[in-house]
Amino acid sequence: MYYPRLRDLREDADKTQKEIAALLGIDQSDYSKIESGKRYFTFEQCKRIAVALETSMDYLAGLTDEKKPYPRKQ
């Protein structure tokens, strides 16, 4: 599943759970549950995480092994 990918990407970006949680508008404890697979995130939250961690939603979902995001719209 995507949970280890999410943690690894966040750590590679030198971001804390608290920083990502603030970006999503949720508590750090709720974000921790997302990383551990005990809670799911919404489509909009997934999109925000992908942008913040410079990856694609497909990578977060485990649909591709390519971390690099697709070219974004201007």
ABEGO torsion letter per residue (X at the ends): XAAAAAAAAAAAAGBBAAAAAAAAGBBAAAAAAAAAGABBBBAAAAAAAAAAAGBBAAAAAGABABABBBBBBX
